[in-house]
Amino acid sequence: MAQSSSSDYIFKIILTGDSGVGKSSLLSRFTRNEFSLESRSTIGVEFSTKEVQVDGKTIKVEIWDTAGQERFMTITKHYYRTALGTLLVFDLLKASTFQNLNQWYNEVRANAGIECSIILVGNKVDQRHKREVLYENAKRYADERNIPYIETSALDTTNVEQAFRSLIADIYRNWISRIDLLKENPNKRSHTSNQPIRPNYASSSKPTNDKPSGYCCPMS
């Protein structure tokens, strides 16, 4: 994969959750500041990029929007494997999308591992008068799994930028801490998989001797 000369790091994140919860709209709002009421269901996966600043570093994020329909599960699983972060999205107006979260959460953990950063996103908060999922219940779900929770609206932009940037910042700080760990113990490996610790799945466009380079992309 070609690397951006202006980026210090490249991170891959995914959006996952039921069909119709607004994943594509969140992606469009964050990357292009656009919103369409006539957005269609994602077929398989869609992809977009954006560069952001974290702690003085330029990070290029590759964001994969996965389909929420059951028939695409075998396809989308493939894209979890090298993800460093996930926005786990449900629709505040549809209780069923909240009830189905375990399926998506377990898919992420099974395929991306426990080191993958996750943020729980309750979308469509602009229509809070129609909500079927209480804030307290969603927050409890997130707390039980030790992940952050935020409520967003792709329509009126509420917390969209914050949700993505919080996830990216968490990935970056985890990455830095793992780099430090690798410096102290170069033979250290994850106990949760046969893969090296996650820094091997993020790449620096300005590699040095103490930073692993190379980016593993599922599109091969």
C-alpha positions, -999 to 999 in steps of 0.1 A, spaced: 0 0 0 13 35 -9 19 57 22 11 93 25 43 114 27 25 139 49 14 114 75 33 102 105 11 72 110 -17 53 92 -44 37 113 -73 15 102 -106 17 119 -140 2 112 -177 11 118 -199 -18 127 -234 -24 138 -269 -33 124 -280 -21 90 -297 13 91 -281 27 123 -263 55 103 -228 42 100 -224 56 64 -239 89 75 -214 92 103 -185 84 80 -197 109 54 -202 136 81 -167 131 95 -147 128 63 -166 152 40 -190 171 63 -219 159 42 -252 143 51 -279 128 29 -314 118 40 -314 93 11 -284 73 20 -285 37 8 -275 5 27 -238 -4 24 -231 -33 1 -201 -53 16 -177 -25 27 -170 11 18 -139 31 25 -128 66 31 -98 84 46 -90 115 66 -59 131 82 -61 143 118 -37 158 143 -30 140 176 -3 152 200 14 170 172 14 140 149 -4 137 116 -24 105 115 -41 92 83 -71 72 93 -85 46 69 -122 41 78 -140 11 67 -178 12 68 -191 -24 70 -225 -37 59 -249 -46 88 -269 -73 69 -264 -109 80 -256 -120 44 -224 -99 43 -210 -112 76 -185 -135 60 -172 -106 39 -170 -80 66 -152 -103 92 -122 -102 69 -119 -64 75 -119 -66 113 -86 -85 114 -62 -55 110 -84 -29 126 -69 -9 155 -102 7 164 -140 3 161 -170 25 163 -197 1 175 -229 19 164 -266 14 173 -297 34 166 -312 52 197 -346 50 180 -346 12 175 -342 -10 206 -334 -40 184 -302 -25 172 -291 -21 208 -302 -57 216 -280 -69 188 -248 -52 200 -234 -84 215 -232 -100 180 -211 -71 167 -190 -67 198 -181 -104 198 -172 -103 161 -148 -74 168 -132 -91 197 -130 -125 179 -114 -110 148 -95 -79 159 -86 -90 194 -88 -74 228 -62 -48 219 -86 -32 194 -100 1 208 -138 3 208 -162 32 214 -199 26 217 -220 51 197 -257 57 201 -267 75 169 -296 98 159 -297 117 192 -312 147 174 -345 127 176 -343 120 213 -381 124 217 -384 91 197 -356 72 215 -362 36 226 -328 31 243 -322 50 275 -289 66 281 -285 48 314 -288 14 297 -264 22 270 -239 36 294 -242 5 316 -235 -17 286 -204 2 278 -192 3 314 -195 -34 317 -171 -38 288 -148 -10 299 -154 10 267 -165 47 263 -200 57 253 -211 87 233 -244 98 216 -242 113 182 -262 128 153 -249 127 118 -278 150 108 -269 179 131 -232 170 137 -236 164 174 -205 147 188 -195 131 154 -161 147 153 -156 140 190 -165 103 186 -140 97 158 -112 118 173 -116 102 208 -112 68 192 -82 79 171 -65 95 201 -70 63 221 -55 42 193 -25 65 191 -18 65 228 -21 27 229 2 25 200 28 47 217 26 26 249 31 -6 230 61 9 212 76 17 246 68 -19 257 85 -33 226 116 -12 233 118 -26 267 111 -62 256 115 -68 218 103 -104 222 70 -94 238 40 -109 221 2 -106 226 -12 -134 247 -45 -131 229 -35 -141 194 -6 -154 173 -1 -119 159 26 -95 172 14 -66 194 -8 -42 174 20 -17 164 28 -40 135 -6 -31 120 1 7 120 27 22 98 49 52 101 56 71 69 88 82 85 102 49 99 131 48 123 150 20 138 128 18 168 94 18 150 82 -12 130 71 -3 95 47 -18 71 9 -19 70 -11 -50 67 -41 -44 45 -68 -71 38 -72 -60 2 -46 -83 -14 
